[in-house]
């Protein structure tokens, strides 16, 4: 019986549908929803109409009351200014990232499904608010395969246990070999995060090798033609064996220079944790990992950026991620990796321009928000789309989450309409029956 491809030392790559512009994605997930009107979506009217009562109907208020309601407009808590040669407007919430605006592509007309964190987070990761579907990273793995025989092709760093949990990096009905590999978890310090059971401290390398060969021989004898589940198990064993030798080195940040550690804010109390996550992502990118998710969040029902009653807390979270993300962009660019790496920054939705909880916070807003992309063949120093004059609803250059998924797949060389898998009698895809490539943002 023929052994699996990985057992023969073959890297499981597949041909893309068309020539790709990017080889990998690093997704910086800001769990909970960053306020677009306090960060990248400059709306002068919010300063002018601060504290005015205006009737507003959106998905969140309608879901709560069945109709719109009068709301008190709240101005941004951070000052805006123009940055870079392109003069992009941004607040001083992210001063270090602002230095890179000429490399960023802003999508100001984003909108999505789901008004609560759970459904919206699932939609962000899987293209559905409720049913069990493969995550985007799993679709990428299914479409392109792995580019490295010794590391997973899809990793998620410090994922949350809530709001979808493992479903956000799960394979669902795709072959199990395509599921994401978690490194640590939310709430666990990045310095202590690794891949579970990566090192065997009980047996010698020779004993482990003999055990591996015995298990491989026994399992291969049970492999029948067309038994994809068994083949996935064998491939996972082979990958695990190789990871024991390669992954510890890939996760070892001690080999980085002092200058690099400083670039990411490692060693500083506020930035050390997320800095380690971002540097780990860069090392994974260098090693050929195709889809890398870096999570900033926690396991609570009101995650990270979810400031309903304490909007100034946005400043604390920004301080934790701003320098590390800036360092990541600088590091990727100086190593020549940004050209074929898409960095994707954003949350599951945005926040309202009106006040909540006695005027101290902002509510969920799936109707209009901002994400940014960098590298991988998207236009640099570019802004696409717009919300209304309050920064509330996307009105121009609207990009649905399905459209963003389709565009990211396109840059990897995958046609979202052709990337399908037959399950339960019909063909499924990440974008379901929706989505279009946002060609306006492509270089």
N, C-alpha and C positions, 0 to 999 in steps of 0.2 A: 504494500500500500504506500502510495506516495506521501511523503511528509508534507506539512504545511509550508507555504512559501517562506514564512519567517524561520521555520526550522532549517531551511536551506540557506539562510542568511540573506534572503532577498528583501530589499526594501519595497514595501507595498505601495508603489506609486501607480497612478492611473492617468490617462491622457485627459487634459481639460477639453472643454467644448470649443474653446477658442484661445488665442494667445493671451496669457494673463499679464496684467500690469503689476500684480502683487503676489508675493509668495506666502504671506502670512498676515494674520490679524492679531493685534494686541488690543483687547477691549478693556478699557478702564471704566468699570461699572460703579457709578455713584448711586448707591442704593438709597432709595427714599425720595429722590426727586429734588435736584438743585433748582433754586428759583432763577428762571431765565431773566426776569426783570430786575434782579439784583446782581446779575453777572454779565451777560453778553447781549441782552436785548434792550437797548437803550430806548426809553420812551419818555420824552420830555413832558408829556401830558401828566404823567404820574406825579411829577414834582409840582406842576401847576394845579392839579385837582386833588392834591393830598387832603384826606379827611372828608371829601365830598361824598354824599350818598348818591349812588347810581344804581338803577335797576339792571341786574345782570342775570342772564339765564345761561347756565352751562351744565354739562353732564353731571357734575357733582351735586349742585344744588337741586337740579331736577330729580336726581336719584333720591335725594333726602326728602324733598317736599312735594314733588310732582310738578313744580313750576319754578320760575325764576324768583329772585328776591332782591330787595334793596341791599346794597353792600357798600361798605365804607372803603374808598380808595386809599391805598397805602403806598407812599413813595418809597423808592429804594433806600436801604440803609447804608449803601456804599456809593461813593461818588464815581461818576463816569468821566472818561476822557478818551481821546483818540490815541491810538498806538501804532507804531511801526510806520513803514513807508506807505502802507496801504491805508492808514488812518482809520483802522477798524475801532469802533466803539467798544469799550469794555470797562467794567467797574474795577475798583482796586481790591475786590475780593480775592482775585488771583494775580497778584503783581508779578510773580515769576513767569507764569504761563503767558501773561500779556506780552512778554518779551519775544514770544514766538508767533505773534498773530500773523506775520507775513508768511508763515509756513502752514497756517491753519485754514480749513475750509468750514465755514459756519453754515449750518442748516437751521434757519430761523423759523421755518414753517412746518416744523415737525408736529404730527398728531398721531394718536394711537388709540388702542382699545383698553377698556378697564379703568374704573375710577378709584379702585382700591389697590393697595400694594400687591396683594397676592395675584389677582388676575392680570394686572398690568405687567408685573415682573415675569410671569409665565409667558405673556404675549411677547415681551421683549426677547426672551430666550428661545421660545419654541413656535411663535406664530399663532398661538391659540390661548384663550383666556381660561380654558377649563379642561379640555380633553388631554389625554396623554399623547404627546407628540415628541419626536426627536428634537433635541436642542440644536441650535445653529452650528455649534462646533462639531456635533455628530454628523450633521449633513455635509459639512466641509470634509470631514474624514471619509465619509461614504463616497463623496464625489471625487476626491483627489488621492485618498490613501495617505499613508505616512511617508514622510521624507527622511526618516531616521529609524533604523532598525533597533536602536538601543534606548529610545525614549518614547513616551507616548506622543501621539500626534496632536492631542488636545488635552490641555491642562487647565484647571481653574484654581487660582491661588486664593486661599482664605475664603472659601464660599460660605454663605450664610446657610443655616439649617432651616430658616423660615422662608415664608413667601415662595413656596415651590421647592425649596431645598434641593435634593438630588435631581429632581426633574429638570432643573435649570441646566444641568450638564449631562442628562441621561440620554440614552440611545433609543428608548421606547421600543418600537417594533423593528428598528434597524438592527443588523447583526451586532452582538454584544461587543465585538472588537472596536466599535466606533464610539463607545461611551467615553466621557471625559474622566480624567484622573485628578482627584482633588489633592492639593498640597496644603496641608493644614486645614484650618477652619476658622470662621469668624469667632473672635473671642480668644483665640490662641495666638500668642505672640509669634510674629513672623520668624523671629530668631530660633523658635522652637519647632517651626513647621517643616514637615518633610512628607514624603510619601510613606504611607503605612506599611509596616513589615518589610522595609526596603533592605535592612541589614540583618543577617542571621548571625547572632553572637554565640550560638551554641555549637555549630558545626564548622569544621575547617572548609576552606574552598574546595579541596579535593572531595570531601564527603558530600558537599553540596552538588558538585559536578556529577558524582555517581548517582545520587538520588534523582537529579534532573534527567539523566540519561535513562534510568530505569522507568520513571514515570512517563517519559516520552515514548519509550518502546511499548509500554502497556497501553497507553492511550491511543497510539497510532494503530494498534491492532483492532481497536473498536471503531475506527473512522471508516464510514461508508460513503460512497460517492453521493454528493448532494447533501450531506449532513452538515449544514452550515453552522449549526449551533455547536456541534462537537469541534468543528474546525476552528471556530472562534475561541473555544476553550484552549485548544492546543496553541493557538497563536498568542493568547494572553499569557500562557505559561512560558513560551519562548521569549516574549517581550519582557516578562518579569525577570527571567534569568539574565538577560542582557542589561536590564536596568540596574541590577545589583552591582554591576561593574561600572556603569556609565553615569547613572543619575546622581550618586553622592557627589561626584566631582562637579556636575552641572549645577548643583544646589549650593556648592561651597563658595560663599562670598569672601572668605578669608584670602583668596588668591587675588582679589581685586586691589588696585593701588589705593593709597590714601586719598589721592586726588579724586578718584572715581567714587569712593565712599562718601566723600564730602559733597560731591556733585549731587548725590541723591539724598543728602541730609542724614545719612546713616551715622549714628553716634550722637545725634541731637535728640533730646527727649521727645519733642513734638513730632518730628519727621522720621524717626528711626524705623518705626514699624512699616509704614507704607513705602518708605524708601527701600527697605529690603524687598518688599513685594515687587516693586518696579524693577529693581536691579535683577532680581530672579527672572523676571519676564524677559529682560534683555538677553540674559544668558541662555534662556530657553530658545529665544528667537535665533540666536547664533547657532544653536545646535540643531535647527531644522524643525522645531515644533511649529505646526501650522496655525493653530488657534490657541491663543493664550488669553485667559480672562483674569484680570486683576480686580479683586473685589474690595471696595471700601464700604463697610457696613457693619451690622451686628445682627443678633438673633432675636431682637425684640419685635413686638408688633408695630412699633413706630421706629423704623430703622433710620439710623444715621441722619440723613439730610431732611428728615420729616419734621420740620419745625412748624407745628400748628400753633404753638403758644410761646415760642422763644426763638424768634427769627435771628437774633444776634448769635445764636449757636452756630449758624452757618459759618461765622468767622472762625470758630474753633476747628471745624471740619476742613475748611479751606486751608488753614495754616498747616494741617497735617498732610495734605495732598499736593499743595501748590508747588513746593520746591522739588519733591520727588518726581512729579510729572514733568516739570521743566527739565530736570536732570535727565529723565528718560529721553525726551525729545532731543536734547543736546547730544547725548551719548549715541543715539541711533544715527543722528545726522553725521557726526564726525567719524563714525565707523562705516558710513556708506550703506547702512541698513534701512534708513528711512525711505529710500527710493523704492524698495520693494516690500515695505512693511506698511500696512494701514494701521494707524493708531486711531481708535474710536473712543471718544469720551462722551459719557452721558448717563442719564438715569432712565427709569421706567416712564416718567412723565415730568412735567414741570410744576409750577405753583401759580396760584392766582394773583392777580394784581390788587385784589382787595384784601382787607384785613380779616383776621379770624381770632377767636379767643380774646375778646376785649382789646383787639387791635394789636396784639403782640406776635402774631404769626401769619402764615399763609396756608391756604387749603390746597388739595391736590388739583392739578390741571392737566388732563390728557389732551385738551383741545388745541394747545399751542405752546411749544417749548423749543429749546435750542439744544442741538448736539454739535460737536465739531469732529472733523476728521483731519488727519495729516498723513502725508506720504502716499505711497502705493498708487500713484497715477491720478489723484484727485487734484483739483486746482488749488494752488497755494495762495494765501492772502485773498480769499474769495468769500463772498457771502451770498447765499441763495435763499430766497423766500422771505416772508415777513408775517408777523402777527398784526392785529389791528392796533390802533393808536394807544390802547391800554396794555398791549402785550399779552392779551388774553387768548384770542382765537387765531389760528393760522388762517390767513386770507389770501396770500399770494405765494406762488411757488411752493404749494403744499406738498409735503413729503410724509406719506403714511409709513408706519413702521414696516409694513410689507414692502414698500418701495425701497426703504433703506436696506433691508435684507437682500432684495433683488440686486441692488447696486453693489453691495459688498461682495456678493457671490460673483457678479459679473467681473469685478476687478481681479478675482482669483481665477478667472477663466471658466466659470461655471454659468450656464444658462439656467436661470431659476425655473423656467418652464419645462426644461428637459431633465432637471435633477429630480427624478421621481423614484418612488419605491412602491411596489404593489403590495397592498396589505388589506385583508378583509374584503377582498373583491373590488377594490378600486385603487387607483394611483394616488399617492399622497406626495406633497412637496412642502417645503418650508413656507412658501407664500400662499399655499392652498390654491385658490383660483384667482388670486389678486396679484397686485404688485407690478411695477414697471421700473426699469432702470432710469435713474435720474441723470441723464446724459449731460445736462447743463453744468454739472459739477466736475465732469471728467476732463482732465487735461488733454 
